[in-house]
Amino acid sequence: MKFEYISHDPDCRSLILIFAGWSTGPSLYNDVSMKGWDVAVVYDYSDLSIDLTFLNKYTTVWLFAWSLGVKVAAATLPPEKITAAYAINGTLNPVDDKEGIPLAIYNGTADNLDSRNLKKFQRRMVPDSETYKRLFDNEPSSEEIISLKNQLYAIRDIDTENRSLPWRRAYIGIEDRIFPSANMEHSWDKAGIEIVKMQAAHYIPISDIVRSTVPNCEIIAHKFCQAAGTYDNNAIAQKRIAEKLLTLLDNFSIPSDPKILEIGPGTGMFSRLYSKKIKPSEIDFVDITPLRQFGISETERYHCEDAEKWILNNHDKYDCIFSSSTIQWFANIPEFLRNCFKALRPGGIILISSFLPGNLGELDALRPSPIHYHAQEEYESWFKDIFSSVKIFSENICLEFSSTRELMMHLKHTGVGGSAPSPHVAPSSLRNLRNITYRPIYLAGLRT
């Protein structure tokens, strides 16, 4: 296999890793980019060995595997190095009559591969002739044909058991003419992986999937900046969540004049609540949006940064770390929690709220790619592995509105626009939308 960077910053610790589809090279993925992330492509499966030491510099790796690249990634990558994995028009059993490309068709493609048949195959990958000309209209050499044929045999004959990569979602193009969509659905459904069906051919631009899944701090910050003036009057659920989160403080002994780190304070809703209960000596506020002065401590420091990256380089020690309704946007929550542990003094406490699967679930069918929420079992595992005296509970908060417009304005005025329906959704699909459900989880722990 070959490895090539599309974009690379020596100081970057987050990687978007693409396992390419068969017969494609790095040029097909040149438009994949995300600020704050390196982007790299693994391709050419004629030799299935690869030096994976490049993974060692990254704390966060999101994998996007397309077509036959799904199987190769599963057989190659160490699960402990991968933060999240997404499959695109492929399965873990790609040569299979029920879960992949039927064996006879696959073998026939490999056995009869020549320049003409390769072009026919690539034309079937894409939705139209214009896309084909843009991506594939070149003449392969005889050496390339031999290499591609050998790659098909090598992938077919992989005998390594699939490693348990953290697959989050499988995207299936219902107009795929390479992998039968019914086979893909059967395979991923059997594996218990979330499926997103798309009106798409075998080729789906990876850049579209990346933009819809990888947290984009700039977009998130923009939406919350726009809602700063209307947030407090409309954030009904968020206010209740902040009040419930505060009750967890009663389970811990807090030193007088504590030093506090708050992640994602926003308009200061939770900050004002806890300041009535404890009097901090100093506070660091970290948010991706500029903050106004809260005035709840004599020493306040404001950091307009990505908290996941900021805490990596922070060596202060805190008595308390607080975060209300923020970390669901983070790219690597367990890594963030480990860094919180390092930033706490012995005896320090962490108090966090996030959201569970089904949060704003009424909108899922109307969104092209809903945010991925971690299950309560995952949060419990992460907290109990790191902290002691762990306290956890969850609830549902259902909000009802008099009209769809009122509901949509609630999303806009609270900055939850990233959870809103796609602008391409037909108005008729929204006609009966009158309520949404928030599913918060509350977590607290002690550093011993």
JOHU-V401458 format. One record per residue. N is the residue number from 1. SS is DSSP state (helix for helix, strand for strand, loop for the rest). Layout:
BEGIN
N:SS / N:SS
END
This chain:
BEGIN
1:loop / 2:strand / 3:strand / 4:strand / 5:strand / 6:strand / 7:strand / 8:loop / 9:loop / 10:loop / 11:loop / 12:loop / 13:loop / 14:strand / 15:strand / 16:strand / 17:strand / 18:strand / 19:strand / 20:loop / 21:loop / 22:loop / 23:loop / 24:loop / 25:loop / 26:helix / 27:helix / 28:helix / 29:helix / 30:loop / 31:loop / 32:loop / 33:loop / 34:loop / 35:loop / 36:loop / 37:loop / 38:strand / 39:strand / 40:strand / 41:strand / 42:strand / 43:strand / 44:loop / 45:loop / 46:loop / 47:loop / 48:loop / 49:loop / 50:loop / 51:loop / 52:loop / 53:helix / 54:helix / 55:helix / 56:helix / 57:helix / 58:loop / 59:loop / 60:strand / 61:strand / 62:strand / 63:strand / 64:strand / 65:strand / 66:strand / 67:loop / 68:loop / 69:helix / 70:helix / 71:helix / 72:helix / 73:helix / 74:helix / 75:helix / 76:helix / 77:loop / 78:loop / 79:helix / 80:helix / 81:helix / 82:loop / 83:loop / 84:strand / 85:strand / 86:strand / 87:strand / 88:strand / 89:loop / 90:loop / 91:loop / 92:loop / 93:loop / 94:loop / 95:strand / 96:loop / 97:loop / 98:loop / 99:loop / 100:loop / 101:strand / 102:loop / 103:helix / 104:helix / 105:helix / 106:helix / 107:helix / 108:helix / 109:helix / 110:helix / 111:helix / 112:loop / 113:loop / 114:loop / 115:helix / 116:helix / 117:helix / 118:helix / 119:helix / 120:helix / 121:helix / 122:helix / 123:helix / 124:helix / 125:helix / 126:loop / 127:loop / 128:loop / 129:helix / 130:helix / 131:helix / 132:helix / 133:helix / 134:helix / 135:helix / 136:helix / 137:loop / 138:loop / 139:loop / 140:loop / 141:loop / 142:helix / 143:helix / 144:helix / 145:helix / 146:helix / 147:helix / 148:helix / 149:helix / 150:helix / 151:helix / 152:helix / 153:helix / 154:helix / 155:helix / 156:helix / 157:loop / 158:loop / 159:loop / 160:loop / 161:loop / 162:loop / 163:loop / 164:loop / 165:loop / 166:loop / 167:strand / 168:strand / 169:strand / 170:strand / 171:strand / 172:strand / 173:strand / 174:loop / 175:loop / 176:loop / 177:loop / 178:loop / 179:loop / 180:loop / 181:helix / 182:helix / 183:helix / 184:helix / 185:helix / 186:helix / 187:helix / 188:helix / 189:helix / 190:helix / 191:helix / 192:loop / 193:loop / 194:strand / 195:strand / 196:strand / 197:strand / 198:strand / 199:loop / 200:loop / 201:loop / 202:loop / 203:loop / 204:loop / 205:loop / 206:helix / 207:helix / 208:helix / 209:helix / 210:helix / 211:helix / 212:helix / 213:helix / 214:loop / 215:loop / 216:loop / 217:helix / 218:helix / 219:helix / 220:helix / 221:helix / 222:helix / 223:helix / 224:helix / 225:helix / 226:helix / 227:loop / 228:loop / 229:loop / 230:loop / 231:helix / 232:helix / 233:helix / 234:helix / 235:loop / 236:helix / 237:helix / 238:helix / 239:helix / 240:helix / 241:helix / 242:helix / 243:helix / 244:helix / 245:helix / 246:helix / 247:helix / 248:helix / 249:helix / 250:helix / 251:helix / 252:loop / 253:loop / 254:loop / 255:loop / 256:loop / 257:loop / 258:loop / 259:strand / 260:strand / 261:strand / 262:strand / 263:strand / 264:loop / 265:loop / 266:loop / 267:loop / 268:loop / 269:helix / 270:helix / 271:helix / 272:helix / 273:helix / 274:helix / 275:helix / 276:loop / 277:loop / 278:loop / 279:loop / 280:loop / 281:loop / 282:strand / 283:strand / 284:strand / 285:strand / 286:strand / 287:strand / 288:loop / 289:loop / 290:loop / 291:loop / 292:loop / 293:loop / 294:loop / 295:loop / 296:loop / 297:loop / 298:loop / 299:strand / 300:strand / 301:strand / 302:strand / 303:strand / 304:strand / 305:loop / 306:loop / 307:helix / 308:helix / 309:helix / 310:helix / 311:helix / 312:helix / 313:helix / 314:loop / 315:loop / 316:loop / 317:loop / 318:strand / 319:strand / 320:strand / 321:strand / 322:strand / 323:strand / 324:loop / 325:loop / 326:loop / 327:helix / 328:helix / 329:helix / 330:loop / 331:loop / 332:loop / 333:helix / 334:helix / 335:helix / 336:helix / 337:helix / 338:helix / 339:helix / 340:helix / 341:helix / 342:helix / 343:helix / 344:strand / 345:strand / 346:strand / 347:strand / 348:strand / 349:strand / 350:strand / 351:strand / 352:strand / 353:strand / 354:strand / 355:strand / 356:loop / 357:loop / 358:loop / 359:loop / 360:loop / 361:helix / 362:helix / 363:helix / 364:helix / 365:helix / 366:helix / 367:loop / 368:loop / 369:loop / 370:loop / 371:loop / 372:loop / 373:loop / 374:loop / 375:loop / 376:helix / 377:helix / 378:helix / 379:helix / 380:helix / 381:helix / 382:helix / 383:helix / 384:helix / 385:helix / 386:helix / 387:loop / 388:strand / 389:strand / 390:strand / 391:strand / 392:strand / 393:strand / 394:strand / 395:loop / 396:loop / 397:strand / 398:strand / 399:strand / 400:strand / 401:loop / 402:loop / 403:loop / 404:helix / 405:helix / 406:helix / 407:helix / 408:helix / 409:helix / 410:helix / 411:helix / 412:helix / 413:helix / 414:loop / 415:loop / 416:helix / 417:helix / 418:helix / 419:helix / 420:loop / 421:loop / 422:loop / 423:loop / 424:loop / 425:loop / 426:loop / 427:helix / 428:helix / 429:helix / 430:helix / 431:loop / 432:loop / 433:loop / 434:loop / 435:strand / 436:strand / 437:strand / 438:strand / 439:loop / 440:strand / 441:strand / 442:strand / 443:strand / 444:strand / 445:strand / 446:strand / 447:loop / 448:loop
END
